[in-house]
């Protein structure tokens, strides 16, 4: 099996592990947003780059939350829905606006918690 080449540095990965889940999911949401934007604008290169970064952040988030079963289940479901939307012809019939709102909720929770 080939070694994965990560977009983010090892230092970024280490910092990721220390972030609260709301910040992790909010940052994933930024890449989800970029993925949706560039797919809609038909810029395959930028869309694929954003998709790759989102998947990497999902993987980091999964690793950071392995000991929390409920949280891990939610992250895995979100990753599965993301992959289905972009790679499996949207068999779950995911609405991209609702998908974005899901991640926006984490951004709002993070902002509220830092007040």
Secondary structure, DSSP 8 states (H G I E B T S, - for coil): ------SS-HHHHHHHHHS-HHHHHHHHHHHHHHHHHHHHTT-HHHHHHHHHHHHHHHHHHHHHTTT-HHHHHHHHHHHHHHHHHHHSTTTT---HHHHHHHHHHHHHHHHHHT-
